Amino acid sequence: MNKLTVKDIDVKGKKCLVRVDFNVPMKDGVITDENRINGALPTIKYLMDNGAKVILCSHMGKPHNVFNEKIKLNKKEKKAVEALPENEREEATLAYIEKAKKDVSKFTLKPVADRLNELLNGKVTFATDTVGEDACAKVAALKEGEVVLLENLRFDAGEEGKDLEFCKKLAAFCEVYVNDAFGTAHRSHASTAAIVEYGLVKTAVCGFLIEKELTVMADSLERPVRPFIAVLGGAKVADKLNVISNLLEKCDSLIIGGGMAYTFLKAKGYEVGASLVDLEKLDYCNEMIKKAESLGKNLYLPVDTVVASSFPNPIDAEIEVDVVDATNIPADKMGLDIGPKSMELFASVIKNGKTVIWNGPMGVFENPTLAKGTIAVAKAMAEAEDATTIIGGGDSAAAVATLGFADKMSHISTGGGASLELFEGKVLPGIACLNEKE
């Protein structure tokens, strides 16, 4: 984790290719949340102020590769086509392709470039392609302290495919590679790692956003102030197999809530009714229960749960609920949040921690009636005195922001998937490729 940062090198007069995460939410061409743009600004401004020629690149969503004429149907579209009579499939496929070509405009980074230009005093230009004629011309014309934002990287199949020729074209734009997109650091794509892995760029450093992620999260995992409490939620055990195992070896107490708690309860032989259960992971859950015992770690599961007859539809609809003992859920009910006793138990454990990390909500937090468990955990972390409190991105970060606790946390990660892989103990390609400090 001891990586060079932009402050460790001389950037004056040098072309710096900066991988940022501008995958911002948009509605009708308007940015609805600027957090990711704001998060990248310190690194961009530092490079500008120190005379760099800044080339920004990012993905936006999951567009079809329209510009390469290699449009692929997504899984949902494929299933819809396969369900049709054979003589209708070709026509349906072409219809989806035509729709993709019309929809591609919603994946352009042009609105981001316009907003960035406002924030950076008119010093930002936008390239209408990624490594084509317009990008080459605008990068060549860059002056010190100026910025160009390339069009969506994923408009070229070479990005996700780690295509060598595409990597060469990207690398030709720069003398320095800067990764400041923690949210994509777990992916080995052309712009996130491959251009360095192929040896096409020798100087590769991190920006301030990744530096903070590594300083706070990696250090807390490797050298936590104890007691170290880990809180995991979310729907499926399968999504967090290695996370659970790795954290048990590092933390003092592991709290498990959310949908995956019911698989653990089922593994212990309890009745969980119609709750979400991953039957294929019952043995794994028993292994983790035994592992916690053998390591002398505390493993906390819900002691009561909020149940309903069915999942809310729509998700924020009013819903009638009951609170029952977590060890005996009625056959016709499903658990959708932790109950008040569990909230009190989890909060007491969290408040005694000195390092607390959290990934995954305790229930269906998008529904006001079923958000109380998630609120209780967020509130407990906010009230944990003298503790380092870390939110591991994804739904947890969204929940904390929505519930108004964001400013009470020590650190909220910008990458859900990357955070989880860090919690697993995995090496992240976008970090591993960067130059080490001597």
C-alpha positions in Angstrom: 0.0 0.0 0.0 3.1 2.2 0.0 2.4 3.9 -3.3 3.8 7.1 -4.9 1.3 10.0 -5.1 1.1 13.0 -7.4 3.0 15.0 -4.7 6.0 12.7 -5.0 6.8 13.5 -8.6 7.5 16.6 -10.8 4.5 17.2 -13.1 5.3 20.6 -14.5 5.0 20.6 -18.3 4.1 16.9 -18.3 1.1 15.3 -19.9 -0.8 13.4 -17.1 -3.4 10.9 -17.9 -5.8 10.8 -14.9 -8.2 7.9 -14.5 -11.1 9.4 -12.5 -14.6 8.1 -11.7 -17.1 10.4 -13.4 -19.8 7.6 -13.5 -22.3 10.1 -12.1 -26.1 9.7 -11.9 -27.9 11.5 -14.7 -31.5 12.3 -15.6 -32.4 13.7 -18.9 -28.8 14.9 -19.5 -28.6 16.6 -16.1 -26.2 15.5 -13.4 -28.2 14.7 -10.2 -25.3 14.1 -7.8 -21.9 15.8 -8.2 -20.1 13.9 -5.3 -17.8 12.0 -7.6 -16.8 15.1 -9.6 -16.1 17.0 -6.3 -14.1 14.1 -5.1 -11.7 14.3 -8.0 -11.2 18.1 -7.9 -8.3 18.2 -5.4 -6.1 16.0 -7.6 -7.1 17.8 -10.8 -6.5 21.2 -9.2 -3.2 20.2 -7.8 -2.0 19.0 -11.2 -3.3 22.2 -12.9 -1.7 24.5 -10.2 1.6 22.7 -10.7 1.8 23.1 -14.5 0.6 19.7 -15.7 -1.3 19.1 -18.9 -4.2 17.1 -17.6 -6.0 14.4 -19.6 -9.0 13.0 -17.8 -10.6 9.7 -18.6 -13.6 7.8 -17.2 -16.3 5.4 -18.0 -20.0 6.2 -17.7 -22.5 3.4 -17.2 -22.5 0.3 -19.4 -23.0 1.4 -23.0 -23.1 -0.9 -26.0 -20.0 -0.6 -28.1 -21.8 1.3 -30.7 -18.8 3.1 -32.1 -17.1 -0.2 -32.8 -20.2 -1.7 -34.5 -19.9 -4.6 -32.0 -23.2 -4.1 -30.2 -24.0 -7.0 -27.8 -27.4 -7.6 -26.3 -27.5 -7.6 -22.5 -28.7 -10.6 -20.5 -32.3 -9.4 -20.3 -32.4 -8.7 -24.0 -30.9 -12.1 -24.9 -33.5 -13.9 -22.8 -36.3 -11.9 -24.5 -35.0 -12.8 -27.9 -34.4 -16.5 -27.1 -38.0 -16.7 -25.8 -39.3 -15.7 -29.3 -40.0 -18.1 -32.2 -36.9 -18.6 -34.3 -38.2 -16.7 -37.3 -38.7 -13.6 -35.2 -35.4 -13.5 -33.4 -33.3 -11.7 -36.1 -35.8 -8.9 -36.4 -36.0 -8.5 -32.6 -32.2 -8.4 -32.3 -32.0 -5.6 -34.9 -34.6 -3.7 -33.1 -32.6 -3.8 -29.9 -29.5 -2.7 -31.8 -31.3 0.3 -33.2 -32.5 1.2 -29.8 -29.0 0.9 -28.4 -27.8 3.4 -31.0 -30.5 5.9 -30.0 -29.8 5.4 -26.3 -26.0 5.8 -26.5 -26.3 9.6 -26.1 -27.2 9.1 -22.4 -23.7 7.7 -21.8 -21.8 10.7 -23.1 -19.5 12.6 -20.6 -20.3 15.9 -22.3 -22.5 17.1 -19.4 -19.7 16.3 -17.0 -17.2 18.2 -19.1 -19.6 21.3 -19.1 -19.9 21.2 -15.4 -16.2 20.7 -14.8 -15.5 23.6 -17.1 -17.7 25.8 -14.8 -15.8 24.6 -11.7 -12.4 25.1 -13.3 -12.7 28.5 -14.7 -13.2 27.6 -18.3 -10.0 25.6 -18.6 -11.6 22.3 -19.7 -12.2 21.1 -23.2 -14.1 18.0 -24.2 -12.9 15.4 -26.8 -15.8 13.8 -28.7 -14.0 10.5 -29.0 -11.6 8.5 -26.7 -8.4 7.9 -28.7 -9.5 9.2 -32.2 -8.8 12.3 -34.2 -10.6 14.8 -31.9 -8.9 13.4 -28.8 -5.5 13.4 -30.4 -5.9 17.0 -31.6 -7.1 18.4 -28.3 -4.4 16.6 -26.2 -1.7 17.9 -28.6 -3.1 21.5 -28.1 -3.0 21.3 -24.3 -1.1 24.0 -22.5 0.2 23.8 -18.9 -2.6 24.1 -16.4 -5.3 23.1 -18.9 -7.6 20.0 -19.0 -9.2 17.8 -21.6 -11.8 15.2 -20.8 -12.0 12.3 -23.1 -15.3 10.8 -24.2 -16.6 7.7 -22.3 -13.9 5.0 -22.3 -16.5 2.2 -22.7 -17.5 3.5 -26.1 -14.5 1.5 -27.2 -14.4 -2.2 -26.6 -10.7 -2.0 -26.0 -11.3 -0.5 -22.5 -12.9 -3.5 -20.9 -11.1 -5.9 -23.2 -7.6 -4.6 -22.2 -6.8 -4.4 -25.9 -3.1 -3.7 -26.4 -3.6 -1.3 -29.4 -6.2 0.7 -27.4 -3.8 0.8 -24.4 -1.0 2.0 -26.7 -3.2 4.9 -27.9 -4.1 5.9 -24.4 -0.5 5.7 -23.2 0.6 7.9 -26.1 -1.3 10.7 -24.5 0.9 10.8 -21.4 4.2 10.8 -19.6 2.6 10.2 -16.2 -0.4 8.0 -15.3 -2.5 8.9 -12.3 -5.2 6.6 -10.9 -7.7 8.5 -8.7 -10.7 6.2 -9.3 -10.9 3.9 -6.3 -14.4 2.7 -7.4 -12.8 1.0 -10.4 -9.5 -0.1 -8.9 -10.7 -3.7 -8.5 -11.1 -4.0 -12.3 -8.2 -4.8 -14.6 -9.3 -2.7 -17.6 -7.2 -0.7 -20.1 -7.4 2.6 -18.2 -7.4 1.2 -14.7 -4.3 -1.0 -14.9 -3.4 -2.5 -18.2 -1.5 0.5 -19.7 0.9 0.2 -16.8 0.9 -3.6 -16.7 1.9 -3.7 -20.4 4.8 -1.4 -19.5 3.5 1.4 -21.7 3.8 4.0 -19.0 6.7 3.9 -16.5 5.6 6.6 -14.0 2.3 5.6 -12.4 1.1 7.2 -9.2 -2.2 7.7 -7.2 -4.2 10.8 -6.7 -5.5 12.2 -3.4 -8.7 10.2 -3.4 -7.0 6.8 -3.7 -4.3 7.9 -1.2 -7.0 8.6 1.3 -8.7 5.3 0.7 -5.5 3.4 1.2 -4.4 5.5 4.2 -7.7 5.1 6.1 -9.1 1.7 4.9 -6.0 -0.3 4.3 -4.3 0.9 7.5 -7.4 0.3 9.6 -7.6 -3.3 8.2 -3.9 -4.0 8.8 -3.3 -2.0 11.9 -6.7 -1.5 13.6 -7.0 0.2 17.0 -8.9 -2.4 19.0 -11.6 -3.4 19.7 -12.1 -3.8 15.9 -15.8 -4.3 15.0 -16.9 -5.3 11.5 -20.5 -5.0 10.5 -21.8 -6.8 7.4 -25.3 -6.7 5.8 -26.8 -6.9 2.4 -28.8 -9.7 0.7 -26.6 -12.6 -0.1 -24.0 -14.6 1.8 -22.5 -15.5 -1.7 -21.6 -11.9 -2.3 -19.4 -11.8 0.9 -17.9 -15.3 1.3 -14.3 -14.3 1.4 -15.1 -11.0 3.2 -16.6 -12.9 6.2 -13.7 -15.3 6.4 -11.0 -12.6 6.1 -12.6 -10.2 8.6 -13.0 -13.0 11.2 -9.3 -13.3 11.2 -8.8 -9.5 11.7 -11.7 -8.2 13.8 -12.6 -8.8 17.4 -16.4 -8.9 16.7 -18.4 -9.5 13.6 -22.0 -8.4 13.3 -24.1 -9.9 10.6 -27.5 -8.4 9.6 -29.4 -7.9 6.4 -30.8 -10.7 4.2 -27.7 -12.9 4.7 -28.3 -13.2 8.4 -31.2 -15.6 7.7 -28.9 -18.1 6.0 -26.8 -18.1 9.2 -29.9 -18.5 11.4 -31.1 -21.3 9.2 -27.6 -22.9 9.5 -28.0 -22.9 13.2 -31.3 -24.8 12.9 -33.7 -22.0 13.4 -37.0 -21.5 11.6 -36.7 -18.5 9.2 -40.1 -18.8 7.4 -40.1 -17.3 3.9 -37.0 -15.2 4.5 -34.2 -15.1 1.9 -32.0 -18.1 2.4 -29.1 -19.4 0.3 -29.5 -23.1 0.8 -26.1 -23.8 -0.9 -24.3 -21.8 1.7 -25.6 -23.4 4.9 -22.4 -25.5 5.3 -20.3 -22.4 4.7 -22.2 -20.5 7.4 -21.6 -23.3 9.9 -17.9 -23.3 9.0 -17.8 -19.5 9.7 -19.6 -20.0 13.1 -17.1 -22.7 14.0 -14.2 -20.5 12.8 -15.4 -17.6 15.0 -15.5 -20.0 18.0 -12.0 -21.4 17.3 -10.5 -17.9 16.9 -12.2 -16.6 20.0 -14.1 -14.0 18.0 -17.6 -12.7 18.8 -20.1 -13.4 16.0 -23.4 -11.5 16.5 -26.6 -12.4 14.6 -30.1 -10.8 15.0 -32.0 -11.8 18.1 -35.3 -10.4 16.7 -36.5 -9.4 13.3 -39.1 -7.3 11.6 -41.3 -9.5 9.4 -44.0 -9.1 6.8 -46.1 -11.3 4.5 -44.3 -10.2 1.4 -41.6 -8.0 0.0 -42.8 -4.4 -0.5 -43.9 -3.6 -4.0 -43.0 -0.9 -5.0 -40.0 -0.9 -2.6 -41.1 2.2 -0.7 -44.7 1.2 -0.4 -46.5 1.2 3.0 -46.2 -2.2 4.6 -47.7 -4.0 7.6 -45.0 -5.5 9.9 -44.6 -7.5 13.1 -41.6 -8.1 15.3 -40.8 -11.7 16.1 -38.0 -13.7 17.7 -35.2 -14.3 15.1 -35.0 -18.0 16.0 -38.7 -18.7 15.2 -40.0 -16.8 12.2 -43.5 -17.9 11.2 -43.7 -20.0 8.0 -45.7 -17.4 6.1 -43.5 -14.4 7.1 -40.2 -13.1 5.8 -37.6 -11.1 7.7 -37.0 -7.7 6.2 -35.1 -5.8 8.9 -33.5 -6.4 12.3 -35.8 -5.9 15.3 -35.4 -3.4 18.3 -33.5 -5.9 20.5 -31.0 -6.5 17.7 -30.7 -2.8 17.2 -29.8 -2.3 20.8 -27.4 -5.2 20.9 -25.6 -4.2 17.7 -25.4 -0.5 18.8 -23.9 -1.5 22.2 -21.1 -3.5 20.4 -20.5 -0.8 17.9 -20.2 2.0 20.5 -17.5 0.0 22.4 -15.4 -0.2 19.2 -12.3 1.8 18.4 -12.3 0.8 14.7 -15.6 0.1 13.1 -16.1 -0.8 9.4 -19.6 -1.4 7.8 -20.7 -2.7 4.5 -24.3 -3.6 3.7 -27.6 -2.4 5.1 -29.5 -4.2 7.9 -32.8 -4.4 6.0 -34.7 -3.0 3.1 -33.5 0.5 3.9 -35.2 2.1 0.9 -38.5 1.5 2.7 -39.2 3.9 5.6 -40.8 1.2 7.7 -37.8 -1.2 7.1 -35.0 1.3 7.5 -34.9 1.4 11.3 -32.2 -1.2 11.7 -29.9 0.5 9.2 -30.6 3.8 10.9 -29.7 2.3 14.3 -26.3 1.1 13.0 -25.5 4.4 11.3 -26.5 6.3 14.5 -24.4 4.0 16.7 -21.4 4.5 14.4 -22.0 8.3 14.5 -22.0 8.1 18.3 -19.0 5.8 18.7 -16.6 8.1 20.6 -13.0 8.3 19.5 -13.5 5.5 17.0 -12.4 5.4 13.4 -15.7 4.7 11.5 -15.5 3.5 7.9 -18.3 3.0 5.5 -17.4 0.6 2.7 -19.2 2.2 -0.2 -22.2 0.8 -2.1 -25.6 0.7 -0.4 -24.1 1.5 3.0 -22.7 4.8 1.7 -26.0 5.6 0.1 -27.9 4.8 3.3 -25.6 6.9 5.4 -25.9 9.9 3.0 -29.7 9.5 2.7 -30.1 9.3 6.5 -28.0 12.3 7.2 -25.0 10.7 9.0 -22.3 11.2 6.4 -20.5 14.1 8.1 -20.3 12.0 11.3 -18.2 9.2 9.8 -14.4 9.1 9.6 -14.4 7.9 6.0 -17.0 6.9 3.4 -15.4 4.9 0.6 -16.0 5.9 -3.0 -16.0 2.2 -4.2 -18.4 -0.5 -3.1 -16.9 -3.3 -5.1 -13.3 -2.2 -4.5 -14.0 -1.8 -0.7 -15.3 -5.4 -0.6 -12.3 -6.8 -2.3 -10.0 -4.8 0.0 -12.0 -6.3 3.0 -11.4 -9.7 1.4 -7.7 -9.2 1.4 -7.5 -9.2 -2.4 -4.9 -7.2 -4.4 -6.6 -4.5 -6.4 -5.1 -4.3 -10.0 -5.6 -0.5 -10.1 -3.5 -0.1 -6.9 -1.0 -2.9 -7.5 0.2 -1.4 -10.8 1.3 1.9 -9.2 4.9 2.7 -8.4 6.1 1.9 -4.9 7.8 4.5 -2.7 11.4 3.7 -2.1 
